[in-house]
């Protein structure tokens, strides 16, 4: 009797877990994503990024010198080595940007 | 084979920079790791010093922004090189190359101190273009191949994009193209 109850409880837990797993992807698909752009070797990696409106983009400086993300619609603070800056892409469109400190470093964000 | 190529590069760099006096000369048997650290520290400090002179004399926005960047970036490199040398237990040594860099810099500094206005700006930027060209050639052709320690070699390879970006930046200021400096 006790064994049967334990088995039922175990089965219930497994079902809940499985159910949870089947629901999670659906929830993630609807949620906004976060993308990371590495700044290393004096390049934005990736140089071109496509995101959906509402997604967030985090730039991380992995170089030893300061960089800055400078676009018409967004501008970060000066980023020292290891610093990050996150921007929420709300407006749709094609936005190019550069590092004002090193103007030949260029990147692009396309917001769908 | 390697020695011949190496000497030829040294000659090319020497010839390429003779007009502005920033010479990078190399010994035939190549620099040791302590000498490489000495060369990089000397080259960095020279450009920091040029930048400080430009900031004290130039009124041109693009020139000042470039000079400010040189001071900031090369100071960061300087700090990084010193930290790496300490970690590796490598003590910087003077060499024919670092001494040559310093004597060339003394000539350039004297001229920078004499010039004013647009003449100063032009000479400073022209020199920065030649200087960074010389440094990138030297890092690629001599310092990286000569470095024995793997971490030192990797650090030099990692620093090369910085010198190349500075060269591009200097050329854009030199040519007067405003597009990359418009922000």
Interface residues (C-beta under 8 A of the other chain):
Chain A: X41 X42 X43 X63 X64 X65 X66 X70 X81 X98 X100 X101 X102 X103 X104 X105
Chain B: X69 X72 X73 X76 X77 X79 X80 X158 X161 X162 X164 X165 X166 X168 X169 X172 X180 X181 X183
